[in-house]
């Protein structure tokens, strides 16, 4: 049996819109962050793989683990923002898309100290049975600056 060839999809507008919505939801602004703002962007019915610099020794394999850990970490901030670097690249094959971009996380810790970190984010999204793009893998790494 010959493997089926899948041609790259040229339509990435829905993937890009999903990523833009996801980033907007992560910009908590002033006040406590509620993970309910972002949960709709993640796969919850299959394995999830997330690696973030805030927890370099952890690899999150489920929404529940990631949500609990990340909401605990975000409780240490009184303001949290992510600003995209304007260099988003999206590639798509059928029901899978890959995206990469630079950006910076910035804001204020609970003690009032400000912070800013340059980073690179890579996402793998899958198209679910309802036609929504969901994050299946996320990797964020700090960029030396």
Number of C-alpha atoms within 10 A of each C-alpha: 3 4 5 6 6 8 9 12 13 11 13 15 10 13 23 17 12 18 21 13 13 19 16 15 20 17 19 21 16 13 12 15 24 15 17 11 14 17 17 14 19 20 21 15 10 11 12 20 18 19 19 18 12 14 12 9 9 13 15 21 16 18 20 12 13 20 17 11 15 16 15 12 13 19 15 15 23 20 22 23 19 21 15 18 13 9 10 16 13 20 16 19 15 13 13 19 23 18 18 17 17 20 19 18 16 17 22 18 16 14 9 11 10 14 13 13 15 18 20 16 18 18 19 20 24 22 18 13 8 6 10 14 25 24 25 25 20 20 16 18 17 17 12 7 6
